[in-house]
């Protein structure tokens, strides 16, 4: 595994962790309904997988 590949994997991991922490903090301090919480969690998951797919496509183009 190359050094830039490891950096990309670490970047994806830390972006995902940061998004989860921000989402939990937002949900804790805001008074919103349960339905809206589920929608926000789904948006976070979709954006995380989108980032993962985009970085995978960039890696495939380089190879």
N, C-alpha and C positions, 0 to 999 in steps of 0.2 A: 504494500500500500504506500503510495507516494505521500510526501509531506503535504502537498496542497490538498490532496484527497482527505487526509486526516483533519486539516484545518476546516474544510467544508463540512465534514461530519460534526466536528465540534461546534461550528457555527450554527448548524441546524439544531443541535441539541440545546444550546444555550438560548436560542430564539424561542424554542418550544417551552423551555422552563420559564423564561421570562414572561411569555404570553400567559401561561397558566397562573403564575404568581399575580400578574396584573388582573387577570380575570377574577381570581379568588378575592383579591383586595377590593375590587370594584363591587362584587356581589356582597361582600361583608358590610360595606359602608353605605350601600344604596338600598333603598326600600322599594324593591320591585317585586312583581308577582312571580310565582314559580314558573309560569309559562315563559316569561321573558328570560329567566335564568337559563332555561333549557335552550332557547334560541341563541343566547350569547355563547353558551358552551359549544353549540354546534358550529357557530361562526368561527370560533377559535380553532376547532378541529379542522374545519375545511381550509382555513388559511394556513395551518401548519402543514397539511398534506399538499396544498398547492405549492408552498415553498419547497417542500421535499421533492415534488415532481419537477419543478423548474430547475433545481440544482442538479437533479439526475439527468435531465435533458442536456444541460450545459456540459456535464461530464461526458455524456455519450458523444457529443459533437467534437470534443477535444480528442477522443480516442480514435 
